[in-house]
Amino acid sequence: MKKLLLRDKVCVWITSIFGIGYSPFFPGTLACVVAVFIFILIKNSSSFVVFTAISVVVSFLLSSRAEKIFNEKDSKKIVIDDFAGMLITMLFIPHTPQFIFCGFFLFRALDMIKIPPADKIEKYHGALGVVGDDVVAGIYANIILHLVRGILAIIA
């Protein structure tokens, strides 16, 4: 990689979630673990929604630039998309070990499977291709968790 300007270093630092994207072992999964810890720490729903929204916006704003810096489509070093998708998964979900555990694995599975339209979105160039499929996976996982929550409330 060529010598980077300060703004590019900041972009890499943020999109790699402070260097997690450089991990040789499951960088996307590690970014999801960080997102789960943030979910656990931010108990206030309104604050978590704001944090999630900012993360998603920043993901879209910076991912295209990061792709250019890394000179690689959807570089594995860019993990802010996984981070944002995991945050979406946890929106308005109970802070219980069961829901956290299920949300984590459900998001990771859906992110890998790429259920439509995630499979099509992933093929786009730039931020939409990098972040879009993770947003879709996060939305799907969140909906499933809320359905399960509703079913559990009915049968309880």
ZALUM-963129 format. One line per 3 residues: number of its first residue (from 0); their letters; for each residue x, y, z of N, C-alpha, C, CB. Coordinates in Angstrom, 2 decimals. Glycine has a CB too. Example, Ala and Ser with C-alpha at 12.3 -4.5 7.8 and 13.67 -1.06 7.14 Angstrom:
2
0) as) 13.19,-5.69,7.80,12.30,-4.50,7.80,13.20,-3.30,7.80,11.31,-4.47,9.05 | 12.85,-2.25,7.08,13.67,-1.06,7.14,12.90,0.03,7.87,14.08,-0.60,5.72
END
This chain:
156
0) mkk) 0.85,-1.17,0.00,0.00,0.00,0.00,0.90,1.24,0.00,-0.97,-0.01,1.23 | 0.51,2.23,-0.83,1.31,3.46,-0.91,1.17,4.28,0.37,0.88,4.30,-2.13 | 2.00,5.30,0.49,1.95,6.19,1.65,0.59,6.90,1.66,3.13,7.23,1.64
3) lll) -0.07,6.87,2.82,-1.42,7.39,2.92,-1.46,8.78,3.52,-2.27,6.46,3.74 | -2.40,9.56,3.03,-2.70,10.86,3.64,-3.40,10.62,4.97,-3.58,11.74,2.68 | -3.43,11.62,5.82,-4.07,11.48,7.13,-5.54,11.06,6.99,-3.97,12.79,7.91
6) rdk) -6.27,11.67,6.06,-7.69,11.33,5.90,-7.87,9.87,5.48,-8.35,12.26,4.85 | -6.91,9.36,4.69,-6.97,7.95,4.29,-6.64,7.03,5.46,-6.01,7.69,3.12 | -5.70,7.44,6.29,-5.37,6.65,7.49,-6.57,6.58,8.42,-4.16,7.26,8.23
9) vcv) -7.27,7.70,8.58,-8.47,7.72,9.43,-9.54,6.83,8.83,-9.00,9.17,9.59 | -9.71,6.88,7.51,-10.69,6.02,6.82,-10.37,4.54,7.06,-10.70,6.33,5.30 | -9.12,4.17,6.90,-8.70,2.78,7.12,-8.91,2.39,8.57,-7.23,2.58,6.73
12) wit) -8.56,3.27,9.48,-8.70,3.01,10.91,-10.16,2.76,11.28,-8.15,4.19,11.73 | -11.06,3.57,10.73,-12.48,3.41,11.04,-13.08,2.20,10.35,-13.25,4.67,10.65 | -12.83,2.03,9.06,-13.45,0.92,8.32,-12.90,-0.44,8.72,-13.25,1.13,6.83
15) sif) -11.70,-0.46,9.29,-11.15,-1.72,9.79,-11.51,-1.91,11.27,-9.61,-1.76,9.61 | -12.37,-1.04,11.80,-12.74,-1.03,13.22,-11.48,-1.11,14.08,-13.71,-2.22,13.55 | -10.68,-0.05,13.94,-9.47,0.16,14.74,-8.46,-0.96,14.57,-9.84,0.29,16.19
18) gig) -8.37,-1.50,13.36,-7.37,-2.51,13.04,-7.85,-3.94,13.10,-6.24,-2.36,13.95 | -9.06,-4.18,13.56,-9.59,-5.55,13.64,-9.60,-6.21,12.26,-11.01,-5.55,14.24 | -9.85,-5.42,11.23,-9.88,-5.95,9.87,-8.57,-6.55,9.42,-10.27,-4.87,8.92
21) ysp) -7.49,-6.24,10.10,-6.18,-6.80,9.76,-5.93,-8.16,10.42,-5.09,-5.83,10.16 | -6.85,-8.59,11.25,-6.68,-9.88,11.92,-6.64,-11.00,10.87,-7.81,-10.13,12.95 | -5.70,-11.95,11.02,-5.67,-13.07,10.08,-6.78,-14.10,10.37,-4.30,-13.76,10.14
24) ffp) -7.44,-13.95,11.51,-8.46,-14.91,11.91,-9.83,-14.25,12.02,-8.08,-15.56,13.24 | -10.70,-14.49,11.06,-12.11,-14.09,11.10,-12.33,-12.62,11.45,-12.85,-14.95,12.08 | -11.79,-11.70,10.65,-11.93,-10.28,10.99,-13.39,-9.81,11.04,-11.17,-9.45,10.00
27) gtl) -14.24,-10.30,10.14,-15.65,-9.90,10.16,-16.35,-10.37,11.41,-16.37,-10.44,8.94 | -16.05,-11.58,11.82,-16.64,-12.13,13.05,-16.16,-11.35,14.26,-16.30,-13.62,13.20 | -14.89,-10.99,14.28,-14.35,-10.20,15.40,-15.03,-8.83,15.47,-12.82,-10.03,15.26
30) acv) -15.30,-8.23,14.32,-16.01,-6.94,14.30,-17.42,-7.10,14.87,-16.08,-6.37,12.86 | -18.04,-8.25,14.60,-19.36,-8.53,15.16,-19.30,-8.70,16.68,-19.95,-9.79,14.53 | -18.24,-9.30,17.17,-18.06,-9.45,18.62,-17.97,-8.07,19.27,-16.78,-10.29,18.93
33) vav) -17.24,-7.15,18.64,-17.14,-5.78,19.16,-18.53,-5.14,19.17,-16.15,-4.93,18.31 | -19.30,-5.34,18.10,-20.66,-4.78,18.05,-21.53,-5.34,19.17,-21.30,-5.08,16.68 | -21.40,-6.61,19.45,-22.16,-7.22,20.54,-21.78,-6.60,21.88,-21.94,-8.75,20.58
36) fif) -20.48,-6.38,22.10,-20.05,-5.74,23.35,-20.63,-4.34,23.47,-18.51,-5.68,23.42 | -20.69,-3.62,22.37,-21.29,-2.29,22.40,-22.77,-2.39,22.71,-21.07,-1.55,21.06 | -23.45,-3.38,22.12,-24.86,-3.60,22.43,-25.06,-3.85,23.92,-25.42,-4.78,21.61
39) ili) -24.19,-4.65,24.50,-24.28,-4.97,25.93,-24.03,-3.72,26.78,-23.27,-6.08,26.30 | -23.10,-2.88,26.35,-22.75,-1.68,27.11,-23.81,-0.58,27.01,-21.43,-1.15,26.63 | -24.42,-0.43,25.83,-25.42,0.63,25.65,-26.79,0.06,25.96,-25.37,1.21,24.19
42) kns) -27.24,0.28,27.16,-28.53,-0.27,27.60,-29.72,0.56,27.12,-28.55,-0.36,29.12 | -29.52,1.84,26.91,-30.59,2.74,26.49,-30.90,2.53,25.00,-30.19,4.22,26.77 | -32.14,2.17,24.69,-32.54,1.87,23.31,-32.34,3.06,22.37,-33.98,1.44,23.26
45) ssf) -32.70,4.24,22.83,-32.55,5.44,21.98,-31.08,5.69,21.63,-33.15,6.67,22.68 | -30.23,5.57,22.62,-28.79,5.76,22.38,-28.25,4.70,21.42,-28.02,5.71,23.71 | -28.73,3.47,21.58,-28.27,2.40,20.70,-28.74,2.63,19.27,-28.76,1.04,21.21
48) vvf) -29.96,3.09,19.09,-30.48,3.40,17.75,-29.62,4.49,17.10,-31.97,3.85,17.82 | -29.31,5.53,17.84,-28.49,6.62,17.31,-27.10,6.10,16.94,-28.39,7.78,18.34 | -26.49,5.32,17.83,-25.16,4.75,17.56,-25.20,3.88,16.31,-24.66,3.93,18.77
51) tai) -26.25,3.06,16.18,-26.39,2.18,15.02,-26.55,3.00,13.74,-27.60,1.23,15.20 | -27.40,4.00,13.77,-27.63,4.84,12.59,-26.34,5.53,12.15,-28.72,5.88,12.88 | -25.61,6.06,13.11,-24.34,6.72,12.78,-23.37,5.71,12.18,-23.72,7.37,14.04
54) svv) -23.31,4.51,12.73,-22.41,3.46,12.22,-22.76,3.08,10.78,-22.47,2.22,13.11 | -24.05,2.96,10.50,-24.48,2.60,9.14,-24.12,3.72,8.17,-26.01,2.31,9.10 | -24.41,4.95,8.54,-24.09,6.09,7.67,-22.59,6.17,7.42,-24.60,7.42,8.30
57) vsf) -21.80,6.05,8.47,-20.34,6.10,8.33,-19.86,4.94,7.45,-19.65,6.04,9.71 | -20.47,3.77,7.60,-20.11,2.62,6.75,-20.28,2.95,5.28,-20.97,1.39,7.12 | -21.43,3.52,4.95,-21.69,3.88,3.56,-20.77,4.99,3.08,-23.14,4.29,3.39
60) lls) -20.50,5.96,3.94,-19.67,7.09,3.54,-18.21,6.71,3.30,-19.74,8.17,4.59 | -17.70,5.76,4.07,-16.26,5.47,4.02,-15.86,4.21,3.24,-15.75,5.36,5.40 | -16.78,3.30,3.02,-16.41,2.01,2.43,-15.89,2.12,1.00,-17.60,1.09,2.45
63) sra) -16.46,3.00,0.20,-15.96,3.16,-1.17,-14.52,3.66,-1.16,-16.85,4.15,-1.96 | -14.24,4.64,-0.31,-12.89,5.17,-0.20,-11.93,4.08,0.28,-12.85,6.38,0.78 | -12.36,3.29,1.25,-11.50,2.21,1.76,-11.20,1.19,0.67,-12.17,1.52,2.95
66) eki) -12.20,0.87,-0.15,-11.95,-0.06,-1.27,-10.86,0.48,-2.19,-13.24,-0.30,-2.08 | -10.91,1.77,-2.46,-9.89,2.39,-3.33,-8.52,2.36,-2.67,-10.28,3.84,-3.67 | -8.49,2.63,-1.38,-7.21,2.61,-0.66,-6.60,1.21,-0.68,-7.41,3.08,0.81
69) fne) -7.43,0.19,-0.42,-6.94,-1.19,-0.41,-6.79,-1.76,-1.81,-7.88,-2.07,0.40 | -7.37,-1.05,-2.81,-7.32,-1.47,-4.20,-7.86,-2.90,-4.36,-5.89,-1.38,-4.74 | -9.01,-3.13,-3.70,-9.60,-4.46,-3.67,-11.10,-4.34,-3.41,-8.91,-5.35,-2.60
72) kds) -11.91,-4.99,-4.24,-13.36,-4.95,-4.03,-13.71,-5.69,-2.75,-14.12,-5.56,-5.24 | -14.48,-5.03,-1.91,-14.95,-5.60,-0.65,-13.82,-6.29,0.12,-16.09,-6.59,-0.90 | -12.74,-5.55,0.32,-11.58,-6.07,1.03,-11.98,-6.64,2.39,-10.52,-4.97,1.21
75) kki) -11.37,-7.74,2.76,-11.64,-8.37,4.06,-11.19,-7.47,5.21,-10.93,-9.72,4.15 | -10.36,-6.48,4.91,-9.93,-5.54,5.95,-11.04,-4.56,6.31,-8.68,-4.78,5.49 | -12.00,-4.39,5.41,-13.14,-3.51,5.68,-14.17,-4.33,6.45,-13.76,-2.91,4.35
78) vid) -14.29,-4.04,7.74,-15.21,-4.82,8.58,-16.30,-3.95,9.22,-14.43,-5.53,9.67 | -16.31,-2.68,8.88,-17.34,-1.80,9.42,-18.72,-2.23,8.93,-17.06,-0.34,9.02 | -18.78,-2.89,7.78,-20.05,-3.40,7.26,-20.60,-4.52,8.15,-19.88,-3.90,5.82
81) dfa) -19.73,-5.42,8.58,-20.14,-6.49,9.50,-20.57,-5.90,10.84,-18.99,-7.52,9.71 | -19.81,-4.94,11.30,-20.09,-4.25,12.55,-21.48,-3.60,12.50,-19.01,-3.19,12.83 | -21.75,-2.86,11.44,-23.04,-2.17,11.29,-24.19,-3.17,11.16,-23.02,-1.23,10.07
84) gml) -23.97,-4.23,10.39,-25.01,-5.26,10.23,-25.36,-5.94,11.54,-24.57,-6.30,9.23 | -24.35,-6.19,12.36,-24.58,-6.80,13.67,-25.36,-5.84,14.57,-23.24,-7.19,14.34 | -25.03,-4.56,14.51,-25.78,-3.58,15.30,-27.25,-3.55,14.88,-25.16,-2.17,15.14
87) itm) -27.51,-3.60,13.59,-28.90,-3.63,13.09,-29.61,-4.85,13.63,-28.93,-3.62,11.54 | -28.94,-5.97,13.63,-29.52,-7.22,14.16,-30.03,-7.03,15.58,-28.48,-8.35,14.12 | -29.31,-6.28,16.39,-29.62,-6.19,17.81,-30.60,-5.07,18.17,-28.36,-5.99,18.58
90) lfi) -31.08,-4.32,17.19,-32.02,-3.22,17.48,-33.29,-3.73,18.17,-32.40,-2.49,16.18 | -33.56,-3.17,19.33,-34.77,-3.46,20.13,-34.90,-4.92,20.55,-36.00,-3.06,19.34 | -33.76,-5.58,20.67,-33.71,-6.98,21.11,-33.38,-6.98,22.62,-32.63,-7.81,20.29
93) pht) -33.99,-7.89,23.38,-33.69,-7.95,24.82,-32.20,-8.21,25.08,-34.53,-9.04,25.50 | -31.70,-7.62,26.12,-30.30,-7.80,26.53,-30.15,-9.08,27.35,-29.81,-6.58,27.35 | -30.57,-10.20,26.77,-30.44,-11.48,27.46,-29.42,-12.33,26.72,-31.81,-12.22,27.54
96) pqf) -28.74,-13.21,27.43,-27.75,-14.06,26.77,-28.33,-14.85,25.59,-27.14,-15.02,27.78 | -29.57,-15.34,25.74,-30.17,-16.14,24.68,-30.34,-15.33,23.39,-31.54,-16.69,25.14 | -30.89,-14.13,23.51,-31.10,-13.31,22.32,-29.78,-12.81,21.74,-32.01,-12.13,22.64
99) ifc) -28.84,-12.48,22.58,-27.53,-12.03,22.10,-26.83,-13.15,21.34,-26.65,-11.54,23.28 | -26.81,-14.33,21.92,-26.19,-15.49,21.30,-26.86,-15.81,19.96,-26.26,-16.71,22.24 | -28.19,-15.90,19.97,-28.93,-16.21,18.74,-28.74,-15.13,17.69,-30.43,-16.38,19.05
102) gff) -28.78,-13.87,18.11,-28.60,-12.77,17.18,-27.24,-12.81,16.50,-28.77,-11.45,17.88 | -26.22,-13.09,17.29,-24.86,-13.16,16.74,-24.76,-14.24,15.67,-23.84,-13.44,17.87 | -25.17,-15.45,16.00,-25.02,-16.55,15.05,-25.99,-16.44,13.88,-25.22,-17.87,15.76
105) lfr) -27.16,-15.91,14.12,-28.13,-15.72,13.04,-27.60,-14.71,12.03,-29.48,-15.25,13.61 | -27.07,-13.58,12.51,-26.51,-12.60,11.58,-25.35,-13.18,10.79,-26.06,-11.36,12.34 | -24.43,-13.85,11.46,-23.26,-14.41,10.76,-23.72,-15.41,9.69,-22.29,-15.10,11.76
108) ald) -24.71,-16.24,10.01,-25.21,-17.22,9.04,-25.87,-16.52,7.85,-26.22,-18.19,9.71 | -26.73,-15.56,8.13,-27.42,-14.85,7.05,-26.44,-14.03,6.20,-28.51,-13.94,7.63 | -25.41,-13.51,6.82,-24.39,-12.76,6.08,-23.63,-13.68,5.12,-23.41,-12.09,7.05
111) mik) -23.44,-14.92,5.51,-22.74,-15.88,4.64,-23.65,-16.44,3.55,-22.17,-17.04,5.48 | -24.90,-16.69,3.90,-25.84,-17.31,2.96,-26.25,-16.35,1.84,-27.08,-17.78,3.70 | -26.39,-15.08,2.15,-26.77,-14.05,1.17,-28.13,-14.32,0.55,-25.73,-13.97,0.07
114) ipp) -29.17,-14.27,1.38,-30.55,-14.42,0.90,-30.92,-13.19,0.10,-31.54,-14.65,2.09 | -31.61,-13.37,-1.03,-31.99,-12.21,-1.86,-32.72,-11.15,-1.03,-32.87,-12.65,-3.03 | -32.48,-9.90,-1.28,-31.67,-9.32,-2.35,-30.20,-9.13,-1.99,-32.24,-7.99,-2.73
117) adk) -29.74,-9.65,-0.85,-28.34,-9.48,-0.44,-27.38,-10.04,-1.49,-28.09,-10.17,0.90 | -27.73,-11.15,-2.13,-26.85,-11.75,-3.13,-26.64,-10.83,-4.32,-27.44,-13.08,-3.60 | -27.66,-10.09,-4.70,-27.57,-9.15,-5.83,-26.85,-7.86,-5.40,-28.98,-8.82,-6.39
120) iek) -27.18,-7.38,-4.22,-26.59,-6.13,-3.72,-25.08,-6.27,-3.57,-27.23,-5.73,-2.37 | -24.63,-7.42,-3.13,-23.20,-7.66,-2.90,-22.38,-7.44,-4.18,-22.98,-9.08,-2.38 | -22.99,-7.61,-5.33,-22.27,-7.50,-6.60,-22.04,-6.06,-7.05,-23.02,-8.24,-7.67
123) yhg) -22.74,-5.11,-6.44,-22.56,-3.71,-6.81,-21.18,-3.23,-6.40,-23.65,-2.83,-6.15 | -20.69,-2.24,-7.13,-19.40,-1.64,-6.80,-19.57,-0.59,-5.71,-18.74,-1.01,-8.05 | -18.52,-0.33,-4.98,-18.52,0.72,-3.98,-19.24,0.34,-2.70,-19.13,1.94,-4.54
126) alg) -19.66,1.38,-1.98,-20.25,1.20,-0.66,-21.50,0.35,-0.67,-20.56,2.54,-0.06 | -22.33,0.50,-1.69,-23.55,-0.30,-1.74,-23.23,-1.79,-1.74,-24.38,0.06,-2.97 | -22.24,-2.20,-2.51,-21.85,-3.60,-2.55,-21.18,-4.08,-1.29,-20.94,-3.84,-3.70
129) vvg) -20.42,-3.19,-0.64,-19.71,-3.56,0.58,-20.68,-3.66,1.76,-18.60,-2.53,0.89 | -21.51,-2.64,1.92,-22.34,-2.51,3.12,-23.75,-3.06,2.93,-22.41,-1.06,3.54 | -24.28,-2.95,1.73,-25.68,-3.28,1.49,-26.08,-4.69,1.89,-25.99,-3.10,0.06
132) ddv) -25.27,-5.67,1.55,-25.62,-7.06,1.88,-25.64,-7.29,3.39,-24.63,-8.03,1.22 | -24.77,-6.58,4.12,-24.75,-6.72,5.58,-25.96,-6.04,6.22,-23.45,-6.14,6.15 | -26.38,-4.94,5.64,-27.60,-4.27,6.12,-28.80,-5.19,5.93,-27.82,-2.92,5.39
135) vag) -28.89,-5.83,4.76,-29.99,-6.76,4.49,-29.95,-7.93,5.48,-29.93,-7.29,3.03 | -28.77,-8.51,5.68,-28.64,-9.62,6.63,-29.02,-9.18,8.04,-27.19,-10.18,6.63 | -28.63,-7.98,8.43,-28.99,-7.45,9.74,-30.49,-7.25,9.90,-28.27,-6.15,9.99
138) iya) -31.12,-6.75,8.86,-32.58,-6.56,8.88,-33.29,-7.90,8.98,-33.06,-5.79,7.62 | -32.86,-8.86,8.17,-33.47,-10.20,8.22,-33.30,-10.83,9.61,-32.84,-11.12,7.15 | -32.09,-10.75,10.14,-31.83,-11.35,11.46,-32.68,-10.66,12.53,-30.33,-11.25,11.83
141) nii) -32.80,-9.36,12.45,-33.60,-8.61,13.42,-35.07,-9.01,13.34,-33.45,-7.11,13.18 | -35.59,-9.13,12.13,-36.99,-9.54,11.95,-37.22,-10.93,12.54,-37.38,-9.52,10.45 | -36.31,-11.85,12.26,-36.45,-13.22,12.78,-36.43,-13.20,14.31,-35.31,-14.13,12.24
144) lhl) -35.51,-12.45,14.89,-35.44,-12.37,16.36,-36.73,-11.79,16.95,-34.23,-11.51,16.79 | -37.29,-10.79,16.30,-38.55,-10.22,16.79,-39.72,-11.19,16.63,-38.86,-8.92,16.05 | -39.71,-11.96,15.55,-40.75,-12.99,15.39,-40.64,-14.03,16.50,-40.64,-13.68,14.00
147) vrg) -39.43,-14.47,16.78,-39.21,-15.44,17.85,-39.64,-14.84,19.19,-37.72,-15.88,17.90 | -39.29,-13.61,19.41,-39.69,-12.93,20.65,-41.21,-12.88,20.79,-39.11,-11.50,20.68 | -41.90,-12.57,19.68,-43.36,-12.54,19.69,-43.97,-13.90,19.95,-43.86,-12.01,18.39
150) ila) -43.42,-14.91,19.32,-43.92,-16.28,19.53,-43.72,-16.71,20.98,-43.20,-17.28,18.56 | -42.54,-16.39,21.53,-42.26,-16.74,22.93,-43.21,-16.01,23.88,-40.81,-16.41,23.29 | -43.55,-14.78,23.55,-44.49,-14.01,24.38,-45.88,-14.63,24.34,-44.55,-12.54,23.91
153) iia) -46.26,-15.15,23.18,-47.60,-15.77,23.03,-47.70,-17.07,23.80,-47.91,-16.01,21.54 | -46.64,-17.89,23.71,-46.72,-19.22,24.35,-46.34,-19.19,25.84,-45.80,-20.20,23.62 | -45.85,-18.06,26.30,-45.43,-17.98,27.71,-46.61,-17.79,28.64,-44.44,-16.83,27.92
END
